[in-house]
Amino acid sequence: MKSTDAFEKKLIEKLKKITGKHKTRPVEDIHRSLDIVEHVLHEASDYGITAQVVTWALKLIKENPKLDISDAMVLALEEWLK
């Protein structure tokens, strides 16, 4: 268990450096977000709109930096499937 805790702490520190955020998120939340992003990418790929969805998600995040990547990806997919 100790190695898992140490790994999680290192991961959180790396994510803080990358994102510039100081709010910690449990690893389960991160995995859930990644699962959502993976699902959206598969859906977008099925429709041939992966680049558009990713670009739109990045635009949304630029407009609202506090927006979670999974939320941005879902919103972008919904926008492109209208």
N, C-alpha and C positions, 0 to 999 in steps of 0.2 A: 504494500500500500504506500509506503513512503516514497518509492520511486515514482509512482503515479502522481502523488501530490507534488513532488519536486518538478516533474515534467509539466504538470498543469500550471504551476507558478511560472516556470520558464516560458511557457507558451503565452500566458497572459502578459508577461513583461514584453515579449517580442511583439505581440499585437498592440500593446500600448505605444511602443516606439513607432510601429508602422502607421497606425491610425491617428496617433496623437491624442487618443482618448485615455482618460484615467479611470473610467468606469470599468469595473471588472464584470465579466459575464461568465456564468458557469459554462463549462465545456459542453454540457448538454444543449445549451442555447446555441452555441456556435455550430454544433453538429446539426441541429434542427435547421438553422439558417442555410447551411451548406446543402442539406437535403432538398430544401425548397429551391435553391438556386439550380441545383442539378436537374430537378424536375422541370423547371422553367426552360432551361437550356434544351432539354430533350423535346419539350413541346414546341419550342421555337424552331428547332431543327426540323421537326416533322413538317412545318409549314414553310421552311426555307427563309425564315426571317430572323435568324440568330443574330446577325450583325446589327440589324435594326433594333432588336430588343435590347441588346447590350449597350448600344449607343444611347438609346432612350433612357435606360436605367442610369447610365453615367450622367446624363443631362439632369435627371431628377435629383441625383445625389449632389451634383454641383449646386443646384438651386437650394437644396435643403441638406446640408452636410450631416445632420443628425439622423437622417433617414437610413434605416438598416438596408443592407444590400439585398436581402431577401424580399423586403417590402418593395424596394425599387424595381426589382426584377419582375415581381408579380404585376405591379402597376404598368410597367412597360409592356409586358406580354398582353395584358388586357387592352392597352391602347392600340397595339398593333393587330389585335384580333377583332377589333370593332368592325 
